[in-house]
Amino acid sequence: MKNNHDLTSCHAGKKLAKVIAITNQKGGVGKTTTTMNLGYSLSQQGFKVLLIDFDPQHNLTNYLEGEAHSFTISEAIAEEISGETEYVSSLIQKYTESLHYIPTNLSLSAIELKLVMTNAREYILTDILTNLKIRDQYDYVLIDCMPALNMLLINVITAVDSIIVPVEASYGAFEGLEQLFEYVKMVQKRLNRDLKIEGIVYTKVNNTKISKEVREKLQDIYPNLLLSIEIKELTEARKSYAERIPLEEMKKSRLAMDYSNLATEIAVKRGQG
């Protein structure tokens, strides 16, 4: 399924990595599945991709390797706060040649307490990405965020170029969306003026009345944010996670095409399609 675009990539020295947060303060909407499979699809289309697990539940880390690595983003933040940078050489792990990742573990939850008492606390993740020269090495960086509005999320959306918001096809789909967008406005005003909303990706879509009504409401309220590619509700997603296999590597996966098309849409929006 490889499609090597004639792209303007960071490898040619023409474009730095685009850093995107996958976030929604509502859990269970497909953030981890989207981070993993959008990232994998981008890597299969010729881009070099880094995934960062920034959720203490470490579901993305489990998806990638089954257990938390001995050195994670949690330790990197702790070292950055203390003024050390030994993490630089050991933090990034390789999943494939074109898909790398930074793992996490449960200790990320406790890091927020340290952040609150740290000077320039909003920029710790930004400093880590700078020290690692991330933007020089990759085409895309996708960050899987925890479902919360806190200092960890502020660190992420201060560091990124844009956010993608997965919204599931359910009557609770709109819970927390306005609060998230208000959070984004606050960060745009005070910390990251260039922050943009990449779009809303509609997930767990089926042929039910609920799915249709939520789609119509999204189109009505957020007409300029709703991405054209939707992600179907299929058991493939759970099987992919349980077996730690990207959807594109599963035989006859219908969801794989959804994420491949989403990857193309994201690349086209950047002028790389």
KEGU-102255 format. One record per residue (C-alpha): residue number from 0; residue in one letter; chain; x, y, z. Coordinates in steps of 0.02 Angstrom, whole numbers, plus 50000, padded with zeros to 5 digits. Layout:
% residues N
<node><i>NUM</i><aa>A</aa><ch>A</ch><east>X</east><north>Y</north><up>Z</up></node>
...
***
This chain:
% residues 273
<node><i>0</i><aa>M</aa><ch>A</ch><east>50000</east><north>50000</north><up>50000</up></node>
<node><i>1</i><aa>K</aa><ch>A</ch><east>50151</east><north>50113</north><up>49988</up></node>
<node><i>2</i><aa>N</aa><ch>A</ch><east>50128</east><north>50274</north><up>49892</up></node>
<node><i>3</i><aa>N</aa><ch>A</ch><east>50289</east><north>50372</north><up>49889</up></node>
<node><i>4</i><aa>H</aa><ch>A</ch><east>50233</east><north>50550</north><up>49856</up></node>
<node><i>5</i><aa>D</aa><ch>A</ch><east>50338</east><north>50676</north><up>49765</up></node>
<node><i>6</i><aa>L</aa><ch>A</ch><east>50334</east><north>50775</north><up>49924</up></node>
<node><i>7</i><aa>T</aa><ch>A</ch><east>50418</east><north>50925</north><up>50002</up></node>
<node><i>8</i><aa>S</aa><ch>A</ch><east>50485</east><north>50838</north><up>50156</up></node>
<node><i>9</i><aa>C</aa><ch>A</ch><east>50601</east><north>50879</north><up>50297</up></node>
<node><i>10</i><aa>H</aa><ch>A</ch><east>50727</east><north>50759</north><up>50221</up></node>
<node><i>11</i><aa>A</aa><ch>A</ch><east>50748</east><north>50876</north><up>50072</up></node>
<node><i>12</i><aa>G</aa><ch>A</ch><east>50778</east><north>51018</north><up>50194</up></node>
<node><i>13</i><aa>K</aa><ch>A</ch><east>50625</east><north>51110</north><up>50131</up></node>
<node><i>14</i><aa>K</aa><ch>A</ch><east>50497</east><north>51079</north><up>50268</up></node>
<node><i>15</i><aa>L</aa><ch>A</ch><east>50507</east><north>51046</north><up>50453</up></node>
<node><i>16</i><aa>A</aa><ch>A</ch><east>50396</east><north>50917</north><up>50538</up></node>
<node><i>17</i><aa>K</aa><ch>A</ch><east>50214</east><north>50956</north><up>50565</up></node>
<node><i>18</i><aa>V</aa><ch>A</ch><east>50172</east><north>50919</north><up>50747</up></node>
<node><i>19</i><aa>I</aa><ch>A</ch><east>49991</east><north>50870</north><up>50781</up></node>
<node><i>20</i><aa>A</aa><ch>A</ch><east>49902</east><north>50829</north><up>50944</up></node>
<node><i>21</i><aa>I</aa><ch>A</ch><east>49762</east><north>50700</north><up>50942</up></node>
<node><i>22</i><aa>T</aa><ch>A</ch><east>49651</east><north>50759</north><up>51083</up></node>
<node><i>23</i><aa>N</aa><ch>A</ch><east>49477</east><north>50761</north><up>51158</up></node>
<node><i>24</i><aa>Q</aa><ch>A</ch><east>49440</east><north>50769</north><up>51344</up></node>
<node><i>25</i><aa>K</aa><ch>A</ch><east>49308</east><north>50635</north><up>51318</up></node>
<node><i>26</i><aa>G</aa><ch>A</ch><east>49379</east><north>50460</north><up>51330</up></node>
<node><i>27</i><aa>G</aa><ch>A</ch><east>49341</east><north>50314</north><up>51215</up></node>
<node><i>28</i><aa>V</aa><ch>A</ch><east>49326</east><north>50416</north><up>51055</up></node>
<node><i>29</i><aa>G</aa><ch>A</ch><east>49470</east><north>50333</north><up>50962</up></node>
<node><i>30</i><aa>K</aa><ch>A</ch><east>49618</east><north>50445</north><up>51003</up></node>
<node><i>31</i><aa>T</aa><ch>A</ch><east>49744</east><north>50303</north><up>51020</up></node>
<node><i>32</i><aa>T</aa><ch>A</ch><east>49677</east><north>50205</north><up>50871</up></node>
<node><i>33</i><aa>T</aa><ch>A</ch><east>49685</east><north>50364</north><up>50767</up></node>
<node><i>34</i><aa>T</aa><ch>A</ch><east>49860</east><north>50410</north><up>50825</up></node>
<node><i>35</i><aa>M</aa><ch>A</ch><east>49928</east><north>50236</north><up>50787</up></node>
<node><i>36</i><aa>N</aa><ch>A</ch><east>49843</east><north>50204</north><up>50621</up></node>
<node><i>37</i><aa>L</aa><ch>A</ch><east>49851</east><north>50380</north><up>50551</up></node>
<node><i>38</i><aa>G</aa><ch>A</ch><east>50035</east><north>50379</north><up>50593</up></node>
<node><i>39</i><aa>Y</aa><ch>A</ch><east>50062</east><north>50207</north><up>50517</up></node>
<node><i>40</i><aa>S</aa><ch>A</ch><east>49968</east><north>50256</north><up>50359</up></node>
<node><i>41</i><aa>L</aa><ch>A</ch><east>50071</east><north>50415</north><up>50341</up></node>
<node><i>42</i><aa>S</aa><ch>A</ch><east>50229</east><north>50311</north><up>50359</up></node>
<node><i>43</i><aa>Q</aa><ch>A</ch><east>50166</east><north>50192</north><up>50224</up></node>
<node><i>44</i><aa>Q</aa><ch>A</ch><east>50139</east><north>50340</north><up>50109</up></node>
<node><i>45</i><aa>G</aa><ch>A</ch><east>50322</east><north>50387</north><up>50113</up></node>
<node><i>46</i><aa>F</aa><ch>A</ch><east>50329</east><north>50502</north><up>50264</up></node>
<node><i>47</i><aa>K</aa><ch>A</ch><east>50441</east><north>50483</north><up>50416</up></node>
<node><i>48</i><aa>V</aa><ch>A</ch><east>50332</east><north>50486</north><up>50571</up></node>
<node><i>49</i><aa>L</aa><ch>A</ch><east>50357</east><north>50499</north><up>50759</up></node>
<node><i>50</i><aa>L</aa><ch>A</ch><east>50219</east><north>50450</north><up>50881</up></node>
<node><i>51</i><aa>I</aa><ch>A</ch><east>50222</east><north>50515</north><up>51060</up></node>
<node><i>52</i><aa>D</aa><ch>A</ch><east>50120</east><north>50434</north><up>51198</up></node>
<node><i>53</i><aa>F</aa><ch>A</ch><east>50068</east><north>50575</north><up>51314</up></node>
<node><i>54</i><aa>D</aa><ch>A</ch><east>49931</east><north>50481</north><up>51406</up></node>
<node><i>55</i><aa>P</aa><ch>A</ch><east>49974</east><north>50398</north><up>51575</up></node>
<node><i>56</i><aa>Q</aa><ch>A</ch><east>49859</east><north>50253</north><up>51528</up></node>
<node><i>57</i><aa>H</aa><ch>A</ch><east>49996</east><north>50215</north><up>51400</up></node>
<node><i>58</i><aa>N</aa><ch>A</ch><east>49877</east><north>50130</north><up>51277</up></node>
<node><i>59</i><aa>L</aa><ch>A</ch><east>49982</east><north>50187</north><up>51129</up></node>
<node><i>60</i><aa>T</aa><ch>A</ch><east>50138</east><north>50114</north><up>51209</up></node>
<node><i>61</i><aa>N</aa><ch>A</ch><east>50043</east><north>49951</north><up>51236</up></node>
<node><i>62</i><aa>Y</aa><ch>A</ch><east>49986</east><north>49955</north><up>51055</up></node>
<node><i>63</i><aa>L</aa><ch>A</ch><east>50166</east><north>49975</north><up>50996</up></node>
<node><i>64</i><aa>E</aa><ch>A</ch><east>50264</east><north>49862</north><up>51112</up></node>
<node><i>65</i><aa>G</aa><ch>A</ch><east>50152</east><north>49781</north><up>51242</up></node>
<node><i>66</i><aa>E</aa><ch>A</ch><east>50237</east><north>49857</north><up>51393</up></node>
<node><i>67</i><aa>A</aa><ch>A</ch><east>50308</east><north>50022</north><up>51451</up></node>
<node><i>68</i><aa>H</aa><ch>A</ch><east>50489</east><north>50051</north><up>51404</up></node>
<node><i>69</i><aa>S</aa><ch>A</ch><east>50616</east><north>50080</north><up>51542</up></node>
<node><i>70</i><aa>F</aa><ch>A</ch><east>50643</east><north>50259</north><up>51486</up></node>
<node><i>71</i><aa>T</aa><ch>A</ch><east>50491</east><north>50361</north><up>51438</up></node>
<node><i>72</i><aa>I</aa><ch>A</ch><east>50427</east><north>50537</north><up>51411</up></node>
<node><i>73</i><aa>S</aa><ch>A</ch><east>50394</east><north>50543</north><up>51598</up></node>
<node><i>74</i><aa>E</aa><ch>A</ch><east>50578</east><north>50525</north><up>51639</up></node>
<node><i>75</i><aa>A</aa><ch>A</ch><east>50623</east><north>50648</north><up>51502</up></node>
<node><i>76</i><aa>I</aa><ch>A</ch><east>50509</east><north>50780</north><up>51578</up></node>
<node><i>77</i><aa>A</aa><ch>A</ch><east>50582</east><north>50749</north><up>51751</up></node>
<node><i>78</i><aa>E</aa><ch>A</ch><east>50759</east><north>50769</north><up>51681</up></node>
<node><i>79</i><aa>E</aa><ch>A</ch><east>50712</east><north>50925</north><up>51584</up></node>
<node><i>80</i><aa>I</aa><ch>A</ch><east>50640</east><north>51002</north><up>51742</up></node>
<node><i>81</i><aa>S</aa><ch>A</ch><east>50800</east><north>50962</north><up>51837</up></node>
<node><i>82</i><aa>G</aa><ch>A</ch><east>50909</east><north>51033</north><up>51699</up></node>
<node><i>83</i><aa>E</aa><ch>A</ch><east>50977</east><north>50868</north><up>51634</up></node>
<node><i>84</i><aa>T</aa><ch>A</ch><east>50967</east><north>50807</north><up>51455</up></node>
<node><i>85</i><aa>E</aa><ch>A</ch><east>51031</east><north>50629</north><up>51462</up></node>
<node><i>86</i><aa>Y</aa><ch>A</ch><east>50867</east><north>50570</north><up>51387</up></node>
<node><i>87</i><aa>V</aa><ch>A</ch><east>50914</east><north>50634</north><up>51214</up></node>
<node><i>88</i><aa>S</aa><ch>A</ch><east>51000</east><north>50476</north><up>51153</up></node>
<node><i>89</i><aa>S</aa><ch>A</ch><east>50883</east><north>50346</north><up>51228</up></node>
<node><i>90</i><aa>L</aa><ch>A</ch><east>50706</east><north>50412</north><up>51219</up></node>
<node><i>91</i><aa>I</aa><ch>A</ch><east>50655</east><north>50376</north><up>51039</up></node>
<node><i>92</i><aa>Q</aa><ch>A</ch><east>50614</east><north>50195</north><up>50995</up></node>
<node><i>93</i><aa>K</aa><ch>A</ch><east>50599</east><north>50118</north><up>50821</up></node>
<node><i>94</i><aa>Y</aa><ch>A</ch><east>50439</east><north>50027</north><up>50768</up></node>
<node><i>95</i><aa>T</aa><ch>A</ch><east>50484</east><north>50023</north><up>50583</up></node>
<node><i>96</i><aa>E</aa><ch>A</ch><east>50614</east><north>50115</north><up>50482</up></node>
<node><i>97</i><aa>S</aa><ch>A</ch><east>50492</east><north>50257</north><up>50448</up></node>
<node><i>98</i><aa>L</aa><ch>A</ch><east>50388</east><north>50249</north><up>50608</up></node>
<node><i>99</i><aa>H</aa><ch>A</ch><east>50468</east><north>50290</north><up>50775</up></node>
<node><i>100</i><aa>Y</aa><ch>A</ch><east>50390</east><north>50323</north><up>50945</up></node>
<node><i>101</i><aa>I</aa><ch>A</ch><east>50416</east><north>50392</north><up>51119</up></node>
<node><i>102</i><aa>P</aa><ch>A</ch><east>50335</east><north>50282</north><up>51254</up></node>
<node><i>103</i><aa>T</aa><ch>A</ch><east>50258</east><north>50329</north><up>51420</up></node>
<node><i>104</i><aa>N</aa><ch>A</ch><east>50198</east><north>50248</north><up>51581</up></node>
<node><i>105</i><aa>L</aa><ch>A</ch><east>50086</east><north>50280</north><up>51731</up></node>
<node><i>106</i><aa>S</aa><ch>A</ch><east>50212</east><north>50395</north><up>51813</up></node>
<node><i>107</i><aa>L</aa><ch>A</ch><east>50164</east><north>50531</north><up>51688</up></node>
<node><i>108</i><aa>S</aa><ch>A</ch><east>50015</east><north>50569</north><up>51802</up></node>
<node><i>109</i><aa>A</aa><ch>A</ch><east>50132</east><north>50620</north><up>51944</up></node>
<node><i>110</i><aa>I</aa><ch>A</ch><east>50235</east><north>50731</north><up>51829</up></node>
<node><i>111</i><aa>E</aa><ch>A</ch><east>50098</east><north>50862</north><up>51823</up></node>
<node><i>112</i><aa>L</aa><ch>A</ch><east>50129</east><north>50903</north><up>52006</up></node>
<node><i>113</i><aa>K</aa><ch>A</ch><east>50310</east><north>50940</north><up>51963</up></node>
<node><i>114</i><aa>L</aa><ch>A</ch><east>50259</east><north>51044</north><up>51814</up></node>
<node><i>115</i><aa>V</aa><ch>A</ch><east>50146</east><north>51156</north><up>51918</up></node>
<node><i>116</i><aa>M</aa><ch>A</ch><east>50295</east><north>51206</north><up>52025</up></node>
<node><i>117</i><aa>T</aa><ch>A</ch><east>50414</east><north>51233</north><up>51878</up></node>
<node><i>118</i><aa>N</aa><ch>A</ch><east>50461</east><north>51398</north><up>51796</up></node>
<node><i>119</i><aa>A</aa><ch>A</ch><east>50408</east><north>51411</north><up>51613</up></node>
<node><i>120</i><aa>R</aa><ch>A</ch><east>50312</east><north>51250</north><up>51644</up></node>
<node><i>121</i><aa>E</aa><ch>A</ch><east>50207</east><north>51269</north><up>51486</up></node>
<node><i>122</i><aa>Y</aa><ch>A</ch><east>50362</east><north>51248</north><up>51376</up></node>
<node><i>123</i><aa>I</aa><ch>A</ch><east>50440</east><north>51089</north><up>51447</up></node>
<node><i>124</i><aa>L</aa><ch>A</ch><east>50381</east><north>50977</north><up>51304</up></node>
<node><i>125</i><aa>T</aa><ch>A</ch><east>50428</east><north>51111</north><up>51179</up></node>
<node><i>126</i><aa>D</aa><ch>A</ch><east>50605</east><north>51112</north><up>51250</up></node>
<node><i>127</i><aa>I</aa><ch>A</ch><east>50616</east><north>50922</north><up>51242</up></node>
<node><i>128</i><aa>L</aa><ch>A</ch><east>50565</east><north>50919</north><up>51059</up></node>
<node><i>129</i><aa>T</aa><ch>A</ch><east>50691</east><north>51056</north><up>51024</up></node>
<node><i>130</i><aa>N</aa><ch>A</ch><east>50832</east><north>50964</north><up>51113</up></node>
<node><i>131</i><aa>L</aa><ch>A</ch><east>50791</east><north>50806</north><up>51016</up></node>
<node><i>132</i><aa>K</aa><ch>A</ch><east>50790</east><north>50906</north><up>50852</up></node>
<node><i>133</i><aa>I</aa><ch>A</ch><east>50623</east><north>50823</north><up>50814</up></node>
<node><i>134</i><aa>R</aa><ch>A</ch><east>50566</east><north>50945</north><up>50681</up></node>
<node><i>135</i><aa>D</aa><ch>A</ch><east>50725</east><north>50915</north><up>50580</up></node>
<node><i>136</i><aa>Q</aa><ch>A</ch><east>50707</east><north>50726</north><up>50580</up></node>
<node><i>137</i><aa>Y</aa><ch>A</ch><east>50524</east><north>50691</north><up>50540</up></node>
<node><i>138</i><aa>D</aa><ch>A</ch><east>50385</east><north>50740</north><up>50422</up></node>
<node><i>139</i><aa>Y</aa><ch>A</ch><east>50246</east><north>50715</north><up>50549</up></node>
<node><i>140</i><aa>V</aa><ch>A</ch><east>50239</east><north>50701</north><up>50738</up></node>
<node><i>141</i><aa>L</aa><ch>A</ch><east>50075</east><north>50639</north><up>50814</up></node>
<node><i>142</i><aa>I</aa><ch>A</ch><east>50045</east><north>50654</north><up>51002</up></node>
<node><i>143</i><aa>D</aa><ch>A</ch><east>49914</east><north>50544</north><up>51088</up></node>
<node><i>144</i><aa>C</aa><ch>A</ch><east>49843</east><north>50650</north><up>51230</up></node>
<node><i>145</i><aa>M</aa><ch>A</ch><east>49757</east><north>50603</north><up>51392</up></node>
<node><i>146</i><aa>P</aa><ch>A</ch><east>49570</east><north>50644</north><up>51406</up></node>
<node><i>147</i><aa>A</aa><ch>A</ch><east>49589</east><north>50795</north><up>51521</up></node>
<node><i>148</i><aa>L</aa><ch>A</ch><east>49614</east><north>50983</north><up>51521</up></node>
<node><i>149</i><aa>N</aa><ch>A</ch><east>49768</east><north>51006</north><up>51628</up></node>
<node><i>150</i><aa>M</aa><ch>A</ch><east>49950</east><north>51063</north><up>51627</up></node>
<node><i>151</i><aa>L</aa><ch>A</ch><east>50002</east><north>50910</north><up>51526</up></node>
<node><i>152</i><aa>L</aa><ch>A</ch><east>49882</east><north>50959</north><up>51387</up></node>
<node><i>153</i><aa>I</aa><ch>A</ch><east>49940</east><north>51139</north><up>51395</up></node>
<node><i>154</i><aa>N</aa><ch>A</ch><east>50118</east><north>51075</north><up>51369</up></node>
<node><i>155</i><aa>V</aa><ch>A</ch><east>50062</east><north>50978</north><up>51217</up></node>
<node><i>156</i><aa>I</aa><ch>A</ch><east>49959</east><north>51111</north><up>51130</up></node>
<node><i>157</i><aa>T</aa><ch>A</ch><east>50092</east><north>51241</north><up>51166</up></node>
<node><i>158</i><aa>A</aa><ch>A</ch><east>50216</east><north>51130</north><up>51073</up></node>
<node><i>159</i><aa>V</aa><ch>A</ch><east>50111</east><north>51079</north><up>50922</up></node>
<node><i>160</i><aa>D</aa><ch>A</ch><east>50060</east><north>51159</north><up>50758</up></node>
<node><i>161</i><aa>S</aa><ch>A</ch><east>49882</east><north>51094</north><up>50761</up></node>
<node><i>162</i><aa>I</aa><ch>A</ch><east>49758</east><north>50976</north><up>50842</up></node>
<node><i>163</i><aa>I</aa><ch>A</ch><east>49647</east><north>50840</north><up>50774</up></node>
<node><i>164</i><aa>V</aa><ch>A</ch><east>49491</east><north>50804</north><up>50878</up></node>
<node><i>165</i><aa>P</aa><ch>A</ch><east>49414</east><north>50630</north><up>50861</up></node>
<node><i>166</i><aa>V</aa><ch>A</ch><east>49226</east><north>50638</north><up>50895</up></node>
<node><i>167</i><aa>E</aa><ch>A</ch><east>49126</east><north>50478</north><up>50905</up></node>
<node><i>168</i><aa>A</aa><ch>A</ch><east>48953</east><north>50445</north><up>50837</up></node>
<node><i>169</i><aa>S</aa><ch>A</ch><east>48855</east><north>50454</north><up>51001</up></node>
<node><i>170</i><aa>Y</aa><ch>A</ch><east>48737</east><north>50573</north><up>51090</up></node>
<node><i>171</i><aa>G</aa><ch>A</ch><east>48878</east><north>50615</north><up>51210</up></node>
<node><i>172</i><aa>A</aa><ch>A</ch><east>48990</east><north>50668</north><up>51066</up></node>
<node><i>173</i><aa>F</aa><ch>A</ch><east>48984</east><north>50853</north><up>51107</up></node>
<node><i>174</i><aa>E</aa><ch>A</ch><east>49029</east><north>50837</north><up>51291</up></node>
<node><i>175</i><aa>G</aa><ch>A</ch><east>49181</east><north>50942</north><up>51325</up></node>
<node><i>176</i><aa>L</aa><ch>A</ch><east>49207</east><north>51003</north><up>51146</up></node>
<node><i>177</i><aa>E</aa><ch>A</ch><east>49172</east><north>51185</north><up>51184</up></node>
<node><i>178</i><aa>Q</aa><ch>A</ch><east>49284</east><north>51179</north><up>51339</up></node>
<node><i>179</i><aa>L</aa><ch>A</ch><east>49424</east><north>51105</north><up>51233</up></node>
<node><i>180</i><aa>F</aa><ch>A</ch><east>49406</east><north>51241</north><up>51101</up></node>
<node><i>181</i><aa>E</aa><ch>A</ch><east>49405</east><north>51375</north><up>51237</up></node>
<node><i>182</i><aa>Y</aa><ch>A</ch><east>49567</east><north>51298</north><up>51302</up></node>
<node><i>183</i><aa>V</aa><ch>A</ch><east>49638</east><north>51310</north><up>51127</up></node>
<node><i>184</i><aa>K</aa><ch>A</ch><east>49589</east><north>51494</north><up>51115</up></node>
<node><i>185</i><aa>M</aa><ch>A</ch><east>49676</east><north>51529</north><up>51281</up></node>
<node><i>186</i><aa>V</aa><ch>A</ch><east>49836</east><north>51444</north><up>51222</up></node>
<node><i>187</i><aa>Q</aa><ch>A</ch><east>49826</east><north>51536</north><up>51055</up></node>
<node><i>188</i><aa>K</aa><ch>A</ch><east>49813</east><north>51701</north><up>51146</up></node>
<node><i>189</i><aa>R</aa><ch>A</ch><east>49949</east><north>51675</north><up>51276</up></node>
<node><i>190</i><aa>L</aa><ch>A</ch><east>50068</east><north>51536</north><up>51225</up></node>
<node><i>191</i><aa>N</aa><ch>A</ch><east>50056</east><north>51478</north><up>51044</up></node>
<node><i>192</i><aa>R</aa><ch>A</ch><east>49983</east><north>51604</north><up>50923</up></node>
<node><i>193</i><aa>D</aa><ch>A</ch><east>50011</east><north>51488</north><up>50775</up></node>
<node><i>194</i><aa>L</aa><ch>A</ch><east>49908</east><north>51345</north><up>50849</up></node>
<node><i>195</i><aa>K</aa><ch>A</ch><east>49770</east><north>51287</north><up>50731</up></node>
<node><i>196</i><aa>I</aa><ch>A</ch><east>49630</east><north>51160</north><up>50736</up></node>
<node><i>197</i><aa>E</aa><ch>A</ch><east>49673</east><north>51037</north><up>50597</up></node>
<node><i>198</i><aa>G</aa><ch>A</ch><east>49499</east><north>50966</north><up>50603</up></node>
<node><i>199</i><aa>I</aa><ch>A</ch><east>49371</east><north>50853</north><up>50683</up></node>
<node><i>200</i><aa>V</aa><ch>A</ch><east>49377</east><north>50672</north><up>50628</up></node>
<node><i>201</i><aa>Y</aa><ch>A</ch><east>49211</east><north>50581</north><up>50647</up></node>
<node><i>202</i><aa>T</aa><ch>A</ch><east>49242</east><north>50408</north><up>50722</up></node>
<node><i>203</i><aa>K</aa><ch>A</ch><east>49145</east><north>50248</north><up>50760</up></node>
<node><i>204</i><aa>V</aa><ch>A</ch><east>49024</east><north>50291</north><up>50621</up></node>
<node><i>205</i><aa>N</aa><ch>A</ch><east>48884</east><north>50169</north><up>50572</up></node>
<node><i>206</i><aa>N</aa><ch>A</ch><east>48716</east><north>50172</north><up>50485</up></node>
<node><i>207</i><aa>T</aa><ch>A</ch><east>48612</east><north>50215</north><up>50639</up></node>
<node><i>208</i><aa>K</aa><ch>A</ch><east>48499</east><north>50365</north><up>50664</up></node>
<node><i>209</i><aa>I</aa><ch>A</ch><east>48616</east><north>50427</north><up>50801</up></node>
<node><i>210</i><aa>S</aa><ch>A</ch><east>48765</east><north>50425</north><up>50683</up></node>
<node><i>211</i><aa>K</aa><ch>A</ch><east>48670</east><north>50526</north><up>50553</up></node>
<node><i>212</i><aa>E</aa><ch>A</ch><east>48605</east><north>50653</north><up>50680</up></node>
<node><i>213</i><aa>V</aa><ch>A</ch><east>48775</east><north>50682</north><up>50759</up></node>
<node><i>214</i><aa>R</aa><ch>A</ch><east>48854</east><north>50705</north><up>50587</up></node>
<node><i>215</i><aa>E</aa><ch>A</ch><east>48722</east><north>50834</north><up>50540</up></node>
<node><i>216</i><aa>K</aa><ch>A</ch><east>48749</east><north>50927</north><up>50704</up></node>
<node><i>217</i><aa>L</aa><ch>A</ch><east>48938</east><north>50927</north><up>50679</up></node>
<node><i>218</i><aa>Q</aa><ch>A</ch><east>48915</east><north>50995</north><up>50503</up></node>
<node><i>219</i><aa>D</aa><ch>A</ch><east>48798</east><north>51129</north><up>50570</up></node>
<node><i>220</i><aa>I</aa><ch>A</ch><east>48905</east><north>51186</north><up>50717</up></node>
<node><i>221</i><aa>Y</aa><ch>A</ch><east>49080</east><north>51157</north><up>50647</up></node>
<node><i>222</i><aa>P</aa><ch>A</ch><east>49061</east><north>51166</north><up>50456</up></node>
<node><i>223</i><aa>N</aa><ch>A</ch><east>49241</east><north>51219</north><up>50427</up></node>
<node><i>224</i><aa>L</aa><ch>A</ch><east>49319</east><north>51095</north><up>50547</up></node>
<node><i>225</i><aa>L</aa><ch>A</ch><east>49240</east><north>50928</north><up>50502</up></node>
<node><i>226</i><aa>L</aa><ch>A</ch><east>49360</east><north>50824</north><up>50397</up></node>
<node><i>227</i><aa>S</aa><ch>A</ch><east>49286</east><north>50734</north><up>50248</up></node>
<node><i>228</i><aa>I</aa><ch>A</ch><east>49353</east><north>50561</north><up>50293</up></node>
<node><i>229</i><aa>E</aa><ch>A</ch><east>49254</east><north>50465</north><up>50424</up></node>
<node><i>230</i><aa>I</aa><ch>A</ch><east>49310</east><north>50314</north><up>50524</up></node>
<node><i>231</i><aa>K</aa><ch>A</ch><east>49187</east><north>50169</north><up>50529</up></node>
<node><i>232</i><aa>E</aa><ch>A</ch><east>49138</east><north>50075</north><up>50686</up></node>
<node><i>233</i><aa>L</aa><ch>A</ch><east>49208</east><north>49900</north><up>50663</up></node>
<node><i>234</i><aa>T</aa><ch>A</ch><east>49277</east><north>49766</north><up>50780</up></node>
<node><i>235</i><aa>E</aa><ch>A</ch><east>49438</east><north>49774</north><up>50680</up></node>
<node><i>236</i><aa>A</aa><ch>A</ch><east>49496</east><north>49918</north><up>50791</up></node>
<node><i>237</i><aa>R</aa><ch>A</ch><east>49486</east><north>49814</north><up>50950</up></node>
<node><i>238</i><aa>K</aa><ch>A</ch><east>49567</east><north>49665</north><up>50865</up></node>
<node><i>239</i><aa>S</aa><ch>A</ch><east>49707</east><north>49774</north><up>50798</up></node>
<node><i>240</i><aa>Y</aa><ch>A</ch><east>49745</east><north>49840</north><up>50973</up></node>
<node><i>241</i><aa>A</aa><ch>A</ch><east>49731</east><north>49669</north><up>51057</up></node>
<node><i>242</i><aa>E</aa><ch>A</ch><east>49849</east><north>49589</north><up>50931</up></node>
<node><i>243</i><aa>R</aa><ch>A</ch><east>49961</east><north>49744</north><up>50919</up></node>
<node><i>244</i><aa>I</aa><ch>A</ch><east>49948</east><north>49746</north><up>50731</up></node>
<node><i>245</i><aa>P</aa><ch>A</ch><east>49919</east><north>49906</north><up>50630</up></node>
<node><i>246</i><aa>L</aa><ch>A</ch><east>49757</east><north>49900</north><up>50533</up></node>
<node><i>247</i><aa>E</aa><ch>A</ch><east>49850</east><north>49908</north><up>50366</up></node>
<node><i>248</i><aa>E</aa><ch>A</ch><east>49937</east><north>49745</north><up>50411</up></node>
<node><i>249</i><aa>M</aa><ch>A</ch><east>49772</east><north>49654</north><up>50445</up></node>
<node><i>250</i><aa>K</aa><ch>A</ch><east>49700</east><north>49556</north><up>50299</up></node>
<node><i>251</i><aa>K</aa><ch>A</ch><east>49550</east><north>49636</north><up>50214</up></node>
<node><i>252</i><aa>S</aa><ch>A</ch><east>49537</east><north>49776</north><up>50340</up></node>
<node><i>253</i><aa>R</aa><ch>A</ch><east>49405</east><north>49903</north><up>50292</up></node>
<node><i>254</i><aa>L</aa><ch>A</ch><east>49463</east><north>50023</north><up>50428</up></node>
<node><i>255</i><aa>A</aa><ch>A</ch><east>49637</east><north>50024</north><up>50354</up></node>
<node><i>256</i><aa>M</aa><ch>A</ch><east>49569</east><north>50113</north><up>50200</up></node>
<node><i>257</i><aa>D</aa><ch>A</ch><east>49483</east><north>50242</north><up>50310</up></node>
<node><i>258</i><aa>Y</aa><ch>A</ch><east>49647</east><north>50286</north><up>50395</up></node>
<node><i>259</i><aa>S</aa><ch>A</ch><east>49743</east><north>50282</north><up>50232</up></node>
<node><i>260</i><aa>N</aa><ch>A</ch><east>49619</east><north>50405</north><up>50158</up></node>
<node><i>261</i><aa>L</aa><ch>A</ch><east>49630</east><north>50512</north><up>50316</up></node>
<node><i>262</i><aa>A</aa><ch>A</ch><east>49819</east><north>50515</north><up>50299</up></node>
<node><i>263</i><aa>T</aa><ch>A</ch><east>49801</east><north>50573</north><up>50120</up></node>
<node><i>264</i><aa>E</aa><ch>A</ch><east>49678</east><north>50709</north><up>50172</up></node>
<node><i>265</i><aa>I</aa><ch>A</ch><east>49800</east><north>50773</north><up>50305</up></node>
<node><i>266</i><aa>A</aa><ch>A</ch><east>49944</east><north>50771</north><up>50181</up></node>
<node><i>267</i><aa>V</aa><ch>A</ch><east>49842</east><north>50860</north><up>50048</up></node>
<node><i>268</i><aa>K</aa><ch>A</ch><east>49794</east><north>50996</north><up>50173</up></node>
<node><i>269</i><aa>R</aa><ch>A</ch><east>49980</east><north>51024</north><up>50197</up></node>
<node><i>270</i><aa>G</aa><ch>A</ch><east>50014</east><north>51026</north><up>50011</up></node>
<node><i>271</i><aa>Q</aa><ch>A</ch><east>50098</east><north>50856</north><up>50011</up></node>
<node><i>272</i><aa>G</aa><ch>A</ch><east>49966</east><north>50748</north><up>49929</up></node>
***
